């Protein structure tokens, strides 16, 4: 009922109300799901971190770390907050978030709107029931974007279980230019030096040409990163039925699944098993999560599917994913990674 009510109002306002609701649940100490404790087969270790299950909440849902405890209450194994920039910024002009209900999708051009890294770090709970990732980016008007990332990695590494460098948003002009060439190599070298012992991940776009995939694979492995997240929203437009289909911004949700899955497979081919891959984009069911695991992802993340599936979705995915692993004779989730 709550999910249907939120879908009836402005998407950005609904997003804010959902975070308030999650914050309220967490402040009451009321778990929304005990799924994380019921499926020991789903536990896995990635980048030296122990995950109760491979399902995580992607960055973008809780940009400012306002509902971390409530999101863990959904039963997920990880929550990634952000994207956070060194200085607060309002993001792009509204309207900037569009719900494509007919397509079970969303288009956004938010533009890294957030209250700043320091404020979010102060808001993080001292105790949590899962792995916490912090996703960092550069301010739109930064004169030295690499310096912004180094600042973000340095500060976030003190509080996070892992830090993600986000260079794949299509809504900050020029940001995706950091995904190739000397800019990518220089960025990775600087951030690796700043992260200390904290695992460092890189989030890339699904809109990559074969030469870009090979370049990213080589650069991340050479730099010693711990994981690649594939991927962010897409600027491409598969066939869509919604009236908002032509809005500018990044597309997420069900229509992104084929592209995100193909890019995952291409990066698995390019990297072999030399770096951990994490799948995001269009994951809204256990079947899709299982397919990405079998294609080479060690973890999966969801966000847009929660808009349509509601807070009970993670528990359903975990239950069904456990059943799929049991059906195919896997003793644990890691055994299924890359079998296809």
Secondary structure, DSSP 8 states (H G I E B T S, - for coil): -HHHHHHTS-HHHHHHHHHHHHHHHHHHT--S--HHHH-GGG-EEETTEEESSSEEE-TTSSTTSSSHHHHHTTT-SEEEEEEE-SS-B--S-S--EEEEGGGTEEEE---S-BS-HHHHHHHS-SS-SSEEEEEE---TT-S-HHHHHHHHHHHHTTT-SEEEEE---TTSTTGGGGGSHHHHHHHHHHHHHHSTTSEEEEEE-S---HHHHHHHHHHHHHHT-SEEEE---BS------STTTT-SSEEEEGGGHHHHHHHHHHHHHHHTTSSEEEE-SS--SHHHHHHHHHTT-SEEEESHHHHHH-TTHHHHHHHHHHHHHHHTT-SSGGGGTT--
